[in-house]
């Protein structure tokens, strides 16, 4: 655990003032997940949660986003 903690601190130091592990930042920058893949991963997570007696529900962040977006529509100006 001490070695892992030291490694994480070292990774955080690489980015200077942005105290976040460099490896995770790079992974996030390089990761590309299609909409279809995202749905599949979400389904797998929900199944695993149900199998372990947990109730899957949207995060508060996602609920807030959905509430804020509501039934947003696009409006275009015809020329």
Backbone bond lengths (Angstrom), bond angles and torsions (degrees), N, CA, C in turn:
res aa  C-N    CA-C-N  psi(-1)  N-CA   C-N-CA  omega(-1)  CA-C   N-CA-C  phi
1 X - - - 1.454 - - 1.530 109.81 -
2 X 1.325 116.74 -40.94 1.468 119.56 179.75 1.525 111.34 -62.34
3 X 1.345 116.36 -40.32 1.466 120.24 179.89 1.528 110.79 -65.51
4 X 1.322 116.27 -41.11 1.463 120.46 178.41 1.526 110.62 -64.38
5 X 1.317 116.16 -43.36 1.466 120.93 178.49 1.526 110.51 -60.35
6 X 1.321 116.73 -43.79 1.467 121.12 179.62 1.531 110.78 -63.35
7 X 1.331 116.40 -40.57 1.462 120.58 179.28 1.528 111.01 -64.12
8 X 1.318 116.89 -42.89 1.466 120.69 179.22 1.527 110.49 -63.92
9 X 1.326 117.11 -42.41 1.470 119.95 177.60 1.525 111.16 -62.78
10 X 1.332 116.41 -39.45 1.461 120.94 178.18 1.533 109.94 -63.38
11 X 1.323 116.97 -43.29 1.461 121.36 178.21 1.532 110.96 -61.24
12 X 1.323 116.51 -40.26 1.469 120.74 179.46 1.525 111.30 -65.13
13 X 1.314 116.92 -35.57 1.464 121.29 -177.83 1.527 111.76 -67.97
14 X 1.324 117.71 -25.84 1.465 121.56 -178.50 1.523 111.08 -59.45
15 X 1.321 117.07 -35.01 1.462 120.65 -173.96 1.521 113.85 -92.75
16 X 1.310 117.12 8.92 1.459 119.83 176.49 1.515 113.03 67.30
17 X 1.330 116.18 -118.72 1.472 120.75 -175.17 1.527 112.42 -72.30
18 X 1.317 117.45 -23.70 1.463 121.22 179.05 1.526 107.51 -84.09
19 X 1.309 117.54 91.58 1.464 123.26 -172.88 1.519 111.44 -79.20
20 X 1.335 115.41 74.79 1.458 122.02 179.65 1.520 106.85 -143.94
21 X 1.333 118.83 141.18 1.470 120.25 -177.28 1.533 112.44 -56.84
22 X 1.310 115.65 126.90 1.463 122.00 -177.97 1.524 111.52 -56.98
23 X 1.320 117.31 -42.76 1.466 120.69 -178.10 1.527 111.13 -59.93
24 X 1.315 117.10 -38.05 1.467 120.13 178.95 1.528 111.25 -71.87
25 X 1.311 116.91 -36.31 1.463 120.56 176.95 1.518 110.31 -62.25
26 X 1.323 116.78 -47.13 1.471 121.10 -179.94 1.519 111.41 -64.87
27 X 1.326 117.04 -41.84 1.465 120.16 179.20 1.524 109.99 -60.75
28 X 1.321 116.92 -40.73 1.461 121.16 179.30 1.525 110.96 -65.69
29 X 1.327 116.71 -38.27 1.460 120.80 179.94 1.522 111.72 -67.91
30 X 1.326 117.07 -34.07 1.458 121.66 -174.99 1.523 113.71 -91.08
31 X 1.313 116.83 -19.92 1.467 120.47 -175.96 1.526 110.69 -70.77
32 X 1.316 114.22 132.15 1.456 120.59 175.40 1.516 106.96 -129.68
33 X 1.309 116.23 118.26 1.456 121.24 -179.64 1.526 107.39 -122.27
34 X 1.326 115.48 121.76 1.465 119.14 179.56 1.522 109.95 -72.22
35 X 1.303 116.24 165.08 1.459 120.70 178.02 1.516 111.72 -59.20
36 X 1.341 116.17 -41.38 1.468 120.87 179.27 1.531 110.70 -63.74
37 X 1.335 116.58 -43.35 1.467 120.43 178.80 1.526 110.89 -63.90
38 X 1.312 116.75 -39.00 1.466 121.10 179.75 1.533 110.33 -62.01
39 X 1.329 116.63 -41.59 1.467 121.06 178.20 1.523 110.02 -63.61
40 X 1.340 116.84 -43.13 1.466 120.73 179.56 1.525 111.51 -62.27
41 X 1.321 117.12 -45.22 1.463 120.88 179.52 1.525 109.93 -62.72
42 X 1.319 116.58 -42.94 1.462 120.56 178.75 1.526 110.71 -60.13
43 X 1.317 116.99 -42.45 1.466 120.60 178.80 1.526 111.28 -63.79
44 X 1.324 117.09 -42.94 1.468 120.84 178.97 1.527 111.21 -62.22
45 X 1.311 116.50 -40.84 1.471 120.51 179.13 1.522 110.16 -65.38
46 X 1.322 116.71 -44.68 1.468 120.43 179.22 1.529 111.34 -61.24
47 X 1.329 117.12 -42.78 1.466 121.05 178.39 1.523 110.23 -61.17
48 X 1.335 116.91 -46.65 1.468 120.87 -179.93 1.525 110.90 -61.82
49 X 1.318 116.97 -39.56 1.467 119.94 178.84 1.522 110.65 -63.72
50 X 1.332 116.67 -45.99 1.466 120.38 179.68 1.527 111.24 -61.91
51 X 1.336 116.44 -41.04 1.467 120.93 178.69 1.523 112.04 -63.19
52 X 1.318 116.60 -23.87 1.463 121.37 -179.43 1.522 112.61 -104.30
53 X 1.322 116.04 17.79 1.458 120.60 174.70 1.515 115.31 74.88
54 X 1.317 117.24 19.41 1.463 121.10 179.65 1.522 109.81 -104.50
55 X 1.311 116.21 149.90 1.458 121.06 179.21 1.524 109.38 -98.48
56 X 1.336 116.99 112.91 1.466 118.68 178.95 1.526 111.08 -71.58
57 X 1.305 115.74 136.62 1.463 120.73 175.23 1.517 107.91 -151.09
58 X 1.312 115.56 156.92 1.456 120.03 179.71 1.521 110.06 -65.95
59 X 1.331 115.96 146.09 1.459 120.59 177.33 1.526 109.34 -65.95
60 X 1.320 115.56 161.02 1.466 119.66 177.51 1.523 110.53 -61.45
61 X 1.333 116.15 -35.43 1.462 119.97 179.14 1.530 110.27 -62.16
62 X 1.342 116.49 -46.39 1.457 120.06 -179.93 1.528 111.32 -65.94
63 X 1.329 116.43 -39.35 1.464 119.83 178.11 1.525 110.76 -61.55
64 X 1.329 116.38 -41.75 1.464 120.94 179.53 1.523 110.78 -65.30
65 X 1.342 116.49 -41.79 1.460 120.03 177.92 1.523 110.51 -61.07
66 X 1.322 116.12 -45.02 1.467 120.29 -179.59 1.521 110.88 -62.68
67 X 1.311 116.22 -40.94 1.460 121.06 179.63 1.527 110.47 -64.75
68 X 1.322 116.02 -43.75 1.463 120.81 -178.03 1.525 111.26 -67.01
69 X 1.322 116.21 -36.54 1.465 119.57 -178.03 1.516 111.96 -79.68
70 X 1.328 115.69 -33.80 1.463 119.60 178.88 1.510 112.05 49.55
71 X 1.304 115.01 -131.37 1.462 120.51 178.68 1.521 108.82 -104.55
72 X 1.301 115.21 57.97 1.457 121.28 -178.10 1.528 109.65 -61.25
73 X 1.299 114.55 137.62 1.450 120.12 179.53 1.511 109.26 -126.04
74 X 1.313 114.20 154.60 1.453 119.21 175.55 1.517 108.61 -93.85
75 X 1.295 115.95 137.67 1.457 121.35 176.07 1.517 107.42 -121.78
76 X 1.297 114.93 131.40 1.460 119.54 -179.99 1.521 109.49 -119.32
77 X 1.287 115.20 146.92 1.457 120.86 177.53 1.521 107.66 -93.57
78 X 1.317 115.61 122.14 1.465 119.97 178.28 1.513 109.13 -82.24
79 X 1.297 115.33 137.46 1.473 120.08 179.37 1.493 110.50 -115.16
